[in-house]
Amino acid sequence: MKQITQNYRSGELSVADVPPPALRPGGVLVAVAASLVSAGTERTMVGLAQASMLEKARQRPDLVRQVLDKARQEGPLTTYQKVMTRLDSLSPLGYSCAGTVIAVGEGVTDLKPGDPVACAGAGYANHAEVVFVPRNLVAPIVGSVPFEAAAFTTVGAIALQGIRQAQPALGETVAVIGLGLIGLITVQLLRAAGCRVVGMDLSPARCELAVRMGAVGAVTGDEELRALVERHTGGLGVDAALITASTKSSAPLRLAAELCRDRGRVVAVGLVGLEVPRKPFYDKELDLRLSRSYGPGRYDPAYEEQGHDYPVGYVRWTENRNMQAFLDLLADGSVDVGPLITHRFPIAEAEQAYALITGERAGAALGVVLSYPEANVAARLAPVVWIQPPVPQAVPAGSRGPAATVRLGLVGSGVFAQGTLLPALASVPGAPLRAVASASGLSARHVAAKYEAAYCTTDSGRLIADPELDAVLIATRHGSHAALAIRAIVAGKPVFVEKPLAVNAEQLQAVVTAYEAALRRAAEPPNGSAPPAPPLLLVGYNRRFAPLAVAMRDFLAGAGPLTLQYRVNAGCVPASSWLHDPVEGGGRIVGEVCHFVDLLQFLTGADPVTVQAMAAPSRAGAGKEDNLSIQIGFGDGSVASILYASGGDKAFPKERLEAFGGGRAAALDDFRTLELVRDGRRRVERSLLRQDKGHAAELRAFVDVVRVGGPSPIPFASLALTTLTTLRIRDALRTGGTERVVEG
């Protein structure tokens, strides 16, 4: 299918062939018929991407500070690599479209294929032939509203929410400052609500259009607007002023305050400067309100992504109900967006549309609509896009030998895969990436093209079943790891899965069962046939492969039992993050503490036997597993403490591991400095330019076993035990007692 993309580093816009997004529970797939290019919001986004690196840094000083902190912790080379990877990514454009439902995900019961709908949301309602949109960001189109009008629904919902914040009453006079798309729709909505409207914009043409749409007057200057308000309110002032302009200046806010009557309302809808002048706001006791995009529910993952609606008795107008209300107003003729459309382009000519809104092409743009050809839906839904022409491989998958090439398939192409896993894989010889699968066809396409893979897809099952793949790498969200690993095991594919292996006991048992069944098949092939290769599964516990961790283990060999202290300055993860979701992320104990449990096993050479845990209260907005003290007893008598804290400063080093035993002491700081002390002699090993946490070494070890055979770099029993230990830590946190890792 076709989708508009922009490279954030270069600013280059293109219409790319990408796989369609995957259908997921709680949402729908929509064949797009029309989408709206926002001359305001998207011009800003495109302009930032096209800016120089220096200008990007100037506009986002907060990100610059983060980069500097990371450079101090991880080294300049590691930081540079991660920053360049983040910049060199494709961004989807668009946030308002309309089309026809073509598939319905699990849990969606009130929509069906064939239903016409309007869609909202950046990252979902993109400029693409097919989009996946969560249910709460989809509104059915009523009556005979054409798709190009319904494509304005997101902008209409923003205007509606601004008006709801202003709380206008029948007969009131309201000023609208800024007559772009949102402002002109606001004019119509206020007229439909029985208000007298005055407006202002720098464009005379937009002022004329506002009058045609019901404003009693619209002017281009401050003094003219003051005179207009004086004339239509008898000197009283407007009851409310809505600022729908977009500017860094606070001048519109000051003007709105001047125009309002005593105890009037000022609502900031657009991205506008908010340096509030105290005197007019104090003298008139004005009410300043901000309007948050489409309405209640915006930026709440539980509402937008997980489908949890707000009770209508408590929240009458959510973002979805605002969308539906706007569609109703379109259907009954109270709002007409037809006069707002200044340009129409087919998706294939989208680059011309953006040249228009950015000023590269002459013309005054207001509403720019993209149309999509009525193509065969099956063609739009083709799950595979070939980057390289398909050529049968001369060597069958699974061939072994020291010189054999190991062809890999990647499932999941998010931030970690692109920023850490794939750059590490690039340093492993003889391990090319053949295929990439992800729920987002855009990221799959970008990664596949960048690493010269043969194809990309949103069908992970197809990738795993590919007979020309030698092994599978899984880097999806945590909750899907177990199911994907099982599919790979059943398909006879060696599999590398990022941590954690599973997020609950049921998933862990399912993986163990599948692994043991594969072992039996390898040991007892049916009917005397050639035995399949034994299963190979490795979890991404990279820290044990870090050069300084290996040196620390070698130094401590024979010194046990050890006493260990692992301090982690973990940083706060908002409570709304998917990482805390028990189904999708599993929580921070299962999702991250597993790393530290594995490294402690590596250093002691022993299995965890008992665990204890206590949690300190987390600050507001953080998760419940953000501040922990964990104690682990090992089978050889070693004891370890993990201090996991989210309340520290980001500039402070993240990890420090200390170990004592056998007359020796060792301290590992952030995988950049290792201090070893024995017999009064001190030795320090340092990595000045980069932090090496072992990602490349673990992938090299995995590829080597796939290539020539042999045992897994980490025994499967140890991998399963690490996950089980984190589950027991979670139990101990709940019970407040000591939990045995393995019962009996």
WOZIDA-V465089 format. One record per residue. N is the residue number from 1. RES is the residue in one small letter. PHI is phi as a letter, one per 20 degrees, with the letter a starting at -180 (999 if undefined). BURIAL is # if it has 24 or more other ideal C-beta (glycine too) atoms within 12 Angstrom, else .. D_LAST is the distance of its C-alpha to the last C-alpha in whole Angstrom. Layout:
<<N;RES;PHI;BURIAL;D_LAST> <N;RES;PHI;BURIAL;D_LAST>>
This chain:
<<1;m;999;#;56> <2;k;e;#;58> <3;q;b;#;57> <4;i;e;#;58> <5;t;c;#;57> <6;q;c;#;57> <7;n;e;#;56> <8;y;f;#;56> <9;r;f;#;57> <10;s;e;.;60> <11;g;n;#;61> <12;e;f;.;62> <13;l;e;#;62> <14;s;b;#;61> <15;v;d;#;61> <16;a;d;#;58> <17;d;e;#;56> <18;v;c;#;53> <19;p;f;#;50> <20;p;f;#;50> <21;p;f;#;47> <22;a;f;#;44> <23;l;f;#;44> <24;r;c;#;41> <25;p;g;.;40> <26;g;n;#;42> <27;g;b;#;45> <28;v;c;#;48> <29;l;e;#;50> <30;v;c;#;53> <31;a;e;#;56> <32;v;f;#;58> <33;a;d;#;62> <34;a;b;#;63> <35;s;b;#;62> <36;l;d;#;63> <37;v;e;#;64> <38;s;e;#;64> <39;a;f;#;67> <40;g;e;#;65> <41;t;f;#;61> <42;e;f;#;61> <43;r;f;#;64> <44;t;f;.;62> <45;m;f;#;59> <46;v;f;#;61> <47;g;f;#;63> <48;l;f;#;61> <49;a;f;#;59> <50;q;e;#;63> <51;a;f;.;63> <52;s;f;.;63> <53;m;f;.;60> <54;l;f;.;62> <55;e;f;.;63> <56;k;g;#;59> <57;a;f;.;58> <58;r;f;.;61> <59;q;f;.;60> <60;r;c;.;56> <61;p;f;.;56> <62;d;f;.;52> <63;l;f;.;51> <64;v;f;.;53> <65;r;f;.;51> <66;q;f;.;48> <67;v;f;#;49> <68;l;f;.;50> <69;d;f;.;47> <70;k;f;#;45> <71;a;f;#;48> <72;r;f;.;47> <73;q;e;#;43> <74;e;d;#;43> <75;g;n;#;46> <76;p;f;.;49> <77;l;f;.;49> <78;t;f;#;45> <79;t;f;#;47> <80;y;g;.;50> <81;q;f;#;48> <82;k;f;#;46> <83;v;f;#;49> <84;m;f;.;51> <85;t;f;#;48> <86;r;f;#;48> <87;l;f;#;52> <88;d;e;#;52> <89;s;c;#;51> <90;l;e;#;52> <91;s;d;#;53> <92;p;f;#;53> <93;l;d;#;56> <94;g;o;#;57> <95;y;b;#;56> <96;s;b;#;58> <97;c;b;#;59> <98;a;b;#;59> <99;g;r;#;59> <100;t;d;#;57> <101;v;f;#;54> <102;i;d;#;53> <103;a;b;#;49> <104;v;c;#;47> <105;g;e;#;43> <106;e;g;.;40> <107;g;n;.;41> <108;v;e;#;45> <109;t;d;.;47> <110;d;d;.;50> <111;l;c;#;51> <112;k;b;.;52> <113;p;g;.;53> <114;g;o;.;57> <115;d;f;#;57> <116;p;f;#;59> <117;v;b;#;57> <118;a;d;#;58> <119;c;c;#;55> <120;a;c;#;54> <121;g;o;#;52> <122;a;f;#;52> <123;g;n;#;50> <124;y;c;#;50> <125;a;e;#;53> <126;n;e;#;55> <127;h;e;#;58> <128;a;b;#;56> <129;e;f;#;57> <130;v;c;#;54> <131;v;c;#;51> <132;f;d;#;48> <133;v;c;#;48> <134;p;g;#;46> <135;r;g;#;47> <136;n;f;#;48> <137;l;d;#;50> <138;v;c;#;52> <139;a;c;#;55> <140;p;f;#;57> <141;i;e;#;61> <142;v;d;.;63> <143;g;m;.;66> <144;s;d;.;68> <145;v;f;#;67> <146;p;f;#;67> <147;f;f;#;65> <148;e;f;#;66> <149;a;f;#;67> <150;a;f;#;63> <151;a;f;#;62> <152;f;e;#;63> <153;t;g;#;61> <154;t;f;#;59> <155;v;f;#;62> <156;g;f;#;63> <157;a;f;#;60> <158;i;f;#;60> <159;a;f;#;64> <160;l;f;#;63> <161;q;f;#;60> <162;g;f;#;63> <163;i;f;#;65> <164;r;f;#;62> <165;q;f;#;62> <166;a;f;#;66> <167;q;l;#;66> <168;p;f;#;69> <169;a;d;.;71> <170;l;g;.;74> <171;g;n;.;77> <172;e;f;#;76> <173;t;d;#;77> <174;v;c;#;74> <175;a;e;#;75> <176;v;d;#;73> <177;i;d;#;73> <178;g;o;#;72> <179;l;d;#;73> <180;g;e;#;71> <181;l;g;#;68> <182;i;f;#;67> <183;g;f;#;70> <184;l;f;#;72> <185;i;f;#;69> <186;t;g;#;69> <187;v;g;#;73> <188;q;f;#;73> <189;l;f;#;70> <190;l;f;#;71> <191;r;f;#;75> <192;a;f;#;73> <193;a;e;#;72> <194;g;n;.;75> <195;c;d;#;75> <196;r;e;#;78> <197;v;c;#;77> <198;v;d;#;78> <199;g;c;#;77> <200;m;b;#;77> <201;d;b;#;77> <202;l;f;#;78> <203;s;e;#;79> <204;p;f;.;82> <205;a;f;.;81> <206;r;f;#;78> <207;c;f;#;80> <208;e;f;.;82> <209;l;f;#;79> <210;a;f;#;78> <211;v;f;#;81> <212;r;f;.;81> <213;m;e;#;78> <214;g;p;#;79> <215;a;f;#;79> <216;v;f;#;82> <217;g;a;#;83> <218;a;b;#;81> <219;v;c;#;82> <220;t;d;.;81> <221;g;c;.;82> <222;d;f;.;81> <223;e;f;.;84> <224;e;f;.;85> <225;l;f;#;82> <226;r;f;#;83> <227;a;f;.;86> <228;l;f;#;84> <229;v;f;#;82> <230;e;g;.;85> <231;r;f;.;87> <232;h;e;#;84> <233;t;c;#;83> <234;g;m;.;86> <235;g;n;.;85> <236;l;f;.;82> <237;g;o;#;79> <238;v;f;#;77> <239;d;f;#;74> <240;a;b;#;71> <241;a;c;#;71> <242;l;d;#;69> <243;i;e;#;68> <244;t;d;#;67> <245;a;e;#;69> <246;s;c;#;66> <247;t;a;#;67> <248;k;f;.;66> <249;s;f;.;69> <250;s;e;.;69> <251;a;g;.;73> <252;p;f;#;72> <253;l;f;#;70> <254;r;f;#;73> <255;l;f;#;75> <256;a;g;#;73> <257;a;f;#;73> <258;e;f;#;77> <259;l;f;#;77> <260;c;f;#;75> <261;r;f;#;77> <262;d;g;.;76> <263;r;m;.;72> <264;g;f;#;72> <265;r;d;#;68> <266;v;d;#;68> <267;v;c;#;65> <268;a;e;#;64> <269;v;e;#;63> <270;g;e;#;63> <271;l;f;#;62> <272;v;c;#;65> <273;g;f;.;65> <274;l;c;#;64> <275;e;e;.;66> <276;v;f;.;67> <277;p;f;.;71> <278;r;f;.;70> <279;k;g;.;74> <280;p;f;#;74> <281;f;f;#;71> <282;y;f;.;71> <283;d;f;.;75> <284;k;e;#;74> <285;e;l;.;71> <286;l;f;#;70> <287;d;d;#;66> <288;l;e;#;64> <289;r;c;#;62> <290;l;d;#;60> <291;s;d;#;59> <292;r;e;#;55> <293;s;l;#;56> <294;y;f;#;56> <295;g;p;#;55> <296;p;g;#;51> <297;g;o;#;48> <298;r;f;#;50> <299;y;m;.;47> <300;d;d;#;44> <301;p;g;#;42> <302;a;f;.;40> <303;y;e;#;44> <304;e;f;#;45> <305;e;e;#;42> <306;q;e;#;40> <307;g;m;#;42> <308;h;e;.;42> <309;d;f;#;45> <310;y;e;.;47> <311;p;g;.;48> <312;v;f;.;52> <313;g;f;.;53> <314;y;d;.;51> <315;v;c;.;52> <316;r;f;.;55> <317;w;d;#;56> <318;t;e;#;53> <319;e;f;#;53> <320;n;f;#;53> <321;r;f;#;55> <322;n;f;#;58> <323;m;g;#;58> <324;q;f;#;58> <325;a;f;#;61> <326;f;f;#;63> <327;l;f;#;63> <328;d;f;#;64> <329;l;f;#;67> <330;l;f;#;68> <331;a;f;#;68> <332;d;e;.;71> <333;g;n;.;73> <334;s;f;#;72> <335;v;c;#;71> <336;d;c;#;72> <337;v;e;#;71> <338;g;g;.;73> <339;p;f;#;76> <340;l;e;#;73> <341;i;e;#;72> <342;t;d;#;74> <343;h;b;#;73> <344;r;c;#;71> <345;f;c;#;70> <346;p;f;#;68> <347;i;g;#;64> <348;a;f;.;66> <349;e;d;#;68> <350;a;f;#;66> <351;e;f;#;66> <352;q;f;#;70> <353;a;f;#;68> <354;y;f;#;67> <355;a;f;.;70> <356;l;f;#;72> <357;i;f;#;69> <358;t;e;#;69> <359;g;n;.;73> <360;e;f;.;73> <361;r;d;.;75> <362;a;f;.;78> <363;g;p;.;78> <364;a;e;.;76> <365;a;d;#;73> <366;l;c;#;72> <367;g;e;#;70> <368;v;d;#;69> <369;v;d;#;67> <370;l;e;#;65> <371;s;d;#;66> <372;y;c;#;64> <373;p;f;.;65> <374;e;f;.;65> <375;a;e;.;63> <376;n;g;.;61> <377;v;f;#;57> <378;a;f;.;56> <379;a;f;.;57> <380;r;f;#;56> <381;l;e;#;52> <382;a;g;#;52> <383;p;f;#;49> <384;v;c;#;50> <385;v;d;#;52> <386;w;e;.;53> <387;i;e;#;54> <388;q;d;.;55> <389;p;g;.;57> <390;p;f;.;54> <391;v;c;.;55> <392;p;g;.;53> <393;q;f;.;51> <394;a;f;.;52> <395;v;d;.;49> <396;p;f;.;46> <397;a;f;#;43> <398;g;n;#;40> <399;s;f;.;43> <400;r;d;.;41> <401;g;q;.;43> <402;p;g;.;44> <403;a;d;.;47> <404;a;f;#;45> <405;t;e;#;45> <406;v;d;#;42> <407;r;e;#;43> <408;l;d;#;41> <409;g;d;#;40> <410;l;d;#;39> <411;v;d;#;38> <412;g;o;#;38> <413;s;c;#;41> <414;g;e;#;41> <415;v;f;.;41> <416;f;f;#;38> <417;a;f;#;39> <418;q;f;#;43> <419;g;e;#;43> <420;t;c;#;40> <421;l;f;#;39> <422;l;f;#;42> <423;p;g;#;44> <424;a;f;#;41> <425;l;f;#;41> <426;a;f;#;45> <427;s;e;.;45> <428;v;e;#;43> <429;p;f;.;45> <430;g;m;.;46> <431;a;c;#;43> <432;p;f;#;46> <433;l;e;#;45> <434;r;e;#;46> <435;a;b;#;45> <436;v;c;#;43> <437;a;c;#;42> <438;s;b;#;42> <439;a;f;#;42> <440;s;e;#;45> <441;g;f;#;48> <442;l;f;#;50> <443;s;f;#;47> <444;a;f;#;46> <445;r;f;#;50> <446;h;f;#;50> <447;v;f;#;47> <448;a;f;#;48> <449;a;f;#;52> <450;k;f;#;51> <451;y;d;#;49> <452;e;l;.;51> <453;a;f;#;49> <454;a;f;#;50> <455;y;b;#;49> <456;c;c;#;48> <457;t;b;#;46> <458;t;d;#;44> <459;d;d;#;42> <460;s;f;#;39> <461;g;f;#;39> <462;r;f;#;42> <463;l;f;#;41> <464;i;f;#;38> <465;a;e;.;40> <466;d;g;#;42> <467;p;f;.;43> <468;e;e;#;45> <469;l;e;#;42> <470;d;e;#;39> <471;a;a;#;37> <472;v;c;#;36> <473;l;d;#;35> <474;i;d;#;33> <475;a;c;#;34> <476;t;e;#;35> <477;r;f;#;33> <478;h;g;#;29> <479;g;f;#;29> <480;s;e;#;30> <481;h;g;#;28> <482;a;f;#;26> <483;a;f;#;28> <484;l;f;#;31> <485;a;f;#;28> <486;i;f;#;28> <487;r;f;#;31> <488;a;f;#;32> <489;i;f;#;29> <490;v;f;#;31> <491;a;f;#;34> <492;g;m;#;33> <493;k;e;#;34> <494;p;g;#;32> <495;v;c;#;31> <496;f;d;#;31> <497;v;c;#;30> <498;e;f;#;30> <499;k;f;#;27> <500;p;e;#;25> <501;l;f;#;24> <502;a;b;#;23> <503;v;d;#;23> <504;n;b;#;20> <505;a;f;.;17> <506;e;f;.;19> <507;q;f;#;21> <508;l;f;#;19> <509;q;f;.;17> <510;a;f;#;21> <511;v;f;#;22> <512;v;g;#;19> <513;t;f;.;20> <514;a;f;#;24> <515;y;f;#;23> <516;e;f;.;21> <517;a;f;.;24> <518;a;f;#;27> <519;l;f;.;25> <520;r;f;.;25> <521;r;f;.;29> <522;a;f;.;30> <523;a;e;.;29> <524;e;c;.;30> <525;p;f;.;33> <526;p;f;.;35> <527;n;l;.;38> <528;g;m;.;39> <529;s;f;.;39> <530;a;f;.;39> <531;p;f;.;35> <532;p;f;#;34> <533;a;f;#;33> <534;p;f;#;29> <535;p;f;#;28> <536;l;c;#;28> <537;l;c;#;27> <538;l;c;#;27> <539;v;e;#;26> <540;g;f;#;29> <541;y;e;#;27> <542;n;f;#;31> <543;r;f;#;30> <544;r;f;#;29> <545;f;e;#;32> <546;a;f;#;34> <547;p;g;#;37> <548;l;f;#;36> <549;a;f;#;33> <550;v;f;#;33> <551;a;f;#;35> <552;m;f;#;33> <553;r;f;#;30> <554;d;f;.;33> <555;f;f;#;34> <556;l;e;#;31> <557;a;g;.;29> <558;g;n;.;29> <559;a;e;#;29> <560;g;f;#;25> <561;p;f;#;23> <562;l;d;#;25> <563;t;d;#;25> <564;l;c;#;26> <565;q;c;#;28> <566;y;d;#;28> <567;r;d;#;31> <568;v;c;#;32> <569;n;e;#;35> <570;a;f;#;34> <571;g;n;#;37> <572;c;e;#;37> <573;v;d;#;36> <574;p;g;.;38> <575;a;f;#;36> <576;s;e;.;38> <577;s;f;#;37> <578;w;f;#;35> <579;l;f;#;32> <580;h;e;#;31> <581;d;f;#;31> <582;p;f;#;27> <583;v;e;#;29> <584;e;e;#;31> <585;g;d;#;30> <586;g;n;#;26> <587;g;n;#;27> <588;r;f;#;27> <589;i;f;#;24> <590;v;f;#;23> <591;g;e;#;26> <592;e;c;#;27> <593;v;f;#;25> <594;c;g;#;23> <595;h;g;#;26> <596;f;f;#;25> <597;v;f;#;21> <598;d;f;#;22> <599;l;f;#;25> <600;l;f;#;23> <601;q;f;#;21> <602;f;f;#;24> <603;l;f;#;25> <604;t;e;#;22> <605;g;m;#;21> <606;a;c;#;18> <607;d;e;#;15> <608;p;f;#;14> <609;v;d;#;11> <610;t;c;#;12> <611;v;b;#;15> <612;q;c;#;18> <613;a;b;#;21> <614;m;c;#;24> <615;a;c;#;27> <616;a;e;.;31> <617;p;g;.;33> <618;s;e;#;34> <619;r;f;.;38> <620;a;g;.;40> <621;g;n;.;39> <622;a;e;#;36> <623;g;e;#;33> <624;k;e;#;30> <625;e;d;#;28> <626;d;e;#;31> <627;n;c;#;30> <628;l;c;#;27> <629;s;c;#;25> <630;i;c;#;22> <631;q;d;#;20> <632;i;c;#;18> <633;g;d;#;16> <634;f;d;#;16> <635;g;f;.;14> <636;d;e;.;18> <637;g;n;.;18> <638;s;f;#;20> <639;v;c;#;20> <640;a;c;#;22> <641;s;c;#;24> <642;i;d;#;25> <643;l;d;#;28> <644;y;d;#;29> <645;a;c;#;32> <646;s;d;#;35> <647;g;e;.;38> <648;g;e;.;39> <649;d;e;.;42> <650;k;f;.;42> <651;a;f;.;45> <652;f;f;.;42> <653;p;g;#;40> <654;k;f;#;37> <655;e;c;#;34> <656;r;b;#;34> <657;l;c;#;31> <658;e;d;#;31> <659;a;c;#;29> <660;f;c;#;30> <661;g;r;#;29> <662;g;l;.;31> <663;g;m;.;34> <664;r;c;#;34> <665;a;b;#;34> <666;a;b;#;34> <667;a;c;#;35> <668;l;d;#;35> <669;d;d;#;37> <670;d;l;#;37> <671;f;l;#;37> <672;r;c;#;41> <673;t;c;#;41> <674;l;c;#;39> <675;e;d;#;39> <676;l;c;#;38> <677;v;c;.;39> <678;r;b;.;39> <679;d;l;.;41> <680;g;m;.;43> <681;r;d;.;44> <682;r;d;.;43> <683;r;c;.;43> <684;v;c;.;43> <685;e;d;#;43> <686;r;c;.;44> <687;s;c;#;44> <688;l;f;.;48> <689;l;e;.;48> <690;r;b;#;45> <691;q;d;#;41> <692;d;d;#;39> <693;k;e;#;36> <694;g;n;#;35> <695;h;f;#;36> <696;a;f;#;38> <697;a;f;#;36> <698;e;f;#;33> <699;l;f;#;36> <700;r;f;#;37> <701;a;f;#;34> <702;f;f;#;33> <703;v;f;#;37> <704;d;f;#;37> <705;v;f;#;34> <706;v;f;#;36> <707;r;f;#;39> <708;v;d;.;38> <709;g;n;.;35> <710;g;o;.;32> <711;p;f;.;28> <712;s;f;#;27> <713;p;g;#;28> <714;i;c;#;25> <715;p;g;.;22> <716;f;g;#;21> <717;a;g;.;17> <718;s;f;#;18> <719;l;f;#;20> <720;a;f;#;17> <721;l;f;#;15> <722;t;f;#;18> <723;t;f;#;18> <724;l;f;#;14> <725;t;f;#;15> <726;t;f;#;18> <727;l;f;#;17> <728;r;f;#;14> <729;i;f;#;17> <730;r;f;#;19> <731;d;f;#;17> <732;a;f;#;17> <733;l;f;#;21> <734;r;f;.;21> <735;t;e;.;19> <736;g;m;.;20> <737;g;d;.;17> <738;t;e;.;14> <739;e;d;#;12> <740;r;e;.;8> <741;v;f;#;10> <742;v;d;.;7> <743;e;f;.;4> <744;g;o;.;0>>
